[in-house]
Amino acid sequence: MSEEDLRQFIFANARAIDELRASTSELRASTSELRASTNELRASTNELRASTKELTQSVGDLRASISDLRDIVVGHERRIIRLEGKEVDWWGDHLTLIDRVQKLEEWKRKMEGENQ
């Protein structure tokens, strides 16, 4: 091998080593970016899970509220309370809130009159 061939070989090897170092640096930078992206993705996934859990709870609350409203409006469920030892139908299927309060007050006056 001539001296010129040896220099070209050394130069080619040096260039290849520089390219490998540059590629290694780029690979390390890409790996760091990938790790950062993975961490962001994990954080986003955790936030999404928390949001999904809150949404599921809200949907459950909404379903319960709709069920309660349906019971009140349609009148399928009687709401009985015990007042002074007596059962009182608090909702009544056809009564408005004012009617309910008036009916309860009348019932209390009637009970007070009977007890005297």
Summary of the structure (lengths in Angstrom):
residues: 116
radius of gyration: 39.8
end to end distance: 129.6
largest distance: 130.9
contacts: 225
relative contact order: 0.04
helix: 78%
strand: 7%
